[in-house]
Amino acid sequence: MHEEIDDPAFLQTYMMATKRAHPLGAAMQTAKLARNEIADHHTGTTLTYKVMLSTNGEEIKDFYLTLESKNQSSDKILVKKPYLGGFRKEVSFDVCVEKVLGDIVQVKLEMDNSQWFCRHIRVKSPSGKCFEFPCYRWLDQTQVIIREGRARLPQDDTDLLKKQRREELESRQEIFRWKQWHRGFPQSIDATLADLPLDVRFDEEKDSNFTKDFRRVFVNSSLDSFKGHFESWNDIADFENIFGNYNLKNTLLENVIQDWNTDYMFGYQFLNGCNPVMIRKCKELPDKFPVTHEMVEGCLQRGLTLQEEIKAGNIYIADYEILEGVPANKKHPDSPYYLTAPICLLYNNRLNQIVPIAIQLSQHSGKTSPIFLPNDDEHDWMLAKMWVKSSDFNLHQLVTHLLKTHLISEVFEMAMLRQLSAVHPVYKLLIPHVRFTIAINAEAREKLLNEDGVISKISSVSGPGIEEVMKRAMDTFTYKSLCFPEAIKARGMEDAPKYYYRDDGMKIWEAINCFVSDVVKIYYDSDEMVQKDVEIQKFVTDVSFGMNDSDNFPKSLKTQGELAEYLTAVIFTASAQHSALNFGQFEWYGWIPNSPSTMRKPPPQQKGQVDLQYIMDTLPDRDCSRELLGTIWGLTRFQSDELFLGMYPDVHFTEQPMKEAIKTFRKKLDEVTHGIKLRNEGLTMDYCYLSPDKIPNSVAI
């Protein structure tokens, strides 16, 4: 039997606790704590609320603090600088009141024009009940309201709190404004690197790591430089001279240097290299690529004709049509760069190896565009493969990597900041996965992509060419291409052998989707709740606008399933997809002949006219080689305090169901990590880019 209760205030608190679906014992305990506070109030005792404020350790100036419940608030108290204790990361103080406030729903801070970072605030009531107020942002306004930590949909808030949400978002929309950086690009933030809002800048640790890495790149390049650095290398082996300051021991790059010119290594990279999204199943040979059975008969190993091999699903193709007619980089008039749009046919042989069997170096067949074959002169075939890999490098950098991870993630972040209140569950879910994304993209726009940036020095595409490639890619970029299982299916790659990018990616997608589906179920009881969530609908619409109002991206979501898939795509793109496309660059692009970033002579128009000297004069010169190596080394460094997938040290969610969902997510990721480790033990070349313990949470490099 439970004790009888006749206190109206106690009963009201008990009913509210029960309504929030606490277990009966927890609800009774919550109500008892409230009754103790009420008893203290009836006897006229002064009540003390203990407040603990957590910062990043920087100096805090004086501010006023008010505790607010649903119907009443404490007096405004002044928290003075001497009391704050200098540069401590946590400060505690008391707020004394003469009557019970009830559940604290928000904390109001008022200050002068000072700026400081608030991690969170904890409030402990006189009876011992604790309230969490996650913040994790810079406070640079004269008045800031921090809501209690439970996530809430806009339709569940009171009119007053809805008004607060609208004001919060209107303020953010003035700060985070859309702007198209260059023609063809998606929308991005309307701010230079120096003008970025504090909340999206690198923190001190990240800024220090980033600066240190690229300072080392500069020093290494300076140490390596010598007279004649614009000259060609004398021999393929001479490219090893640029590795003097880099440690290659026990890296995949050792394998690449040894086997880069084999057809197996060439084909393997279409599956598990830096750009594993270009290859697709060939269901029919295009007319522009007239490969005949007689041309490739010596490569086919099953006694079948080429058409029979196609029908059996053993033929694959990589087509770089998007590069046709794109103007090449002309920044160096004494040494112009060249660009082409090749087509490569690949074959799954009896060893389940994907190998090239035919290459055409343009989109038009004819006498000046021969089809190169494995049994051609060794230099003809070597150079044809180099041209394919050079085109692959440039397309990877601009489209697969830059547009389809970096820039789309910035669009997601901008829409989130503009349309989702900090108490929205989707804001809390996504904020770890957009960390530093706007900042790293601002760095790229000012240091890599600008007119005299690094890309203009190491790439065959720059200026007008970049804009044209971006425009073409944007025209065909779809939301569904971000959904990993559908992207694999669309390219017919469900059964391709040794496709570890696919295998591991599917596991990561499934883990993220299960986690996100749990989150959606916690906060959305029905499809109707999704439809009535005005903030989530505006978020999706704003993403579409950020993609230049593209019809290829949804403008609304109608079901729980659609919302779960959408959020899975956002998180997967920012974490797993970026990891797969970024962190292998030093290993796969570090050996320059394997993936030349520039080509300094036009593609051959006839067979039998290429020798080693012609190849050396075509490959990147010494200066470009060093600049490329330093850049890709810097872009593949993990931060010293990197946060990998599922690591959420900032506690945005305070509800127990969410804590359990995160715990389950981490357990699943640990299982995936263990499975990948076991698989890699049996491989000559590890595939680790999609191991969860090596996937950063966000696009931050």
Buried (B, 14 or more C-beta within 10 A) or exposed (E): EEEEEEBEBBEEBBEBBBEEEBEEEBBBBBBBBBBBBBBBBEEEEEBBBBBBBBBBBEEBBBBBBBBBBBEEBBEEBEBEEEEBEEEBEEBEBEBEBEBBBBBBBBBBBBBEEBEBBBBBBBBBBBBEBEBBBBBBBBBBEEEBBBBBBBBBBBEEBEEEBBEBBBEBBEEBBEBBEBEEBBEBBBBBBBBEBEEBBBBBBBBEEBEEBBEEBBEBBEEBBEEBEEEEBEEBBEEBEBBEEBBEBBEBEEBBBBBBBEBBBEBBBBBBBBBBBBBBBBBBBBEEBBEBBEBEEEBBEEBBEEEBEBEBBBEEBBBBBBBBEBBBEBBBBEBBEEBBBBBBBBBBBBBBBEEEBBBBBBBBBBBEBEEEBBBBBBEBBEBBBBBBBBBBBBBBBBBBBBBBBBBBBBBBBBBBBBBBBBBBBBBBBBBBBBBBBBBBBBBBBBBBBEBBBBEEBBBBBBBBBBBBBBBBBBBBBBEEBBBEBBBBBBBBEEBBBEEBEBBBBBBBBBBBBBBBBBBBBBBBEBBBEEBEBBBBBBBBBBBBBBBBBBBBEBEBBBBEBEBBEBBBBBBBBBBBBBBBBBBBBBBBBBBBBBBBBBBBBBBBBEBBEEBEEBEBEEBBBBBBBBBBBBBBBBBBBBBBBEBEEBBBBBBBEBBBBBBEBBEEBBEBBBEBBEEBBEBBEEBBEEEEBBBBBBBBBBBBBBBBB
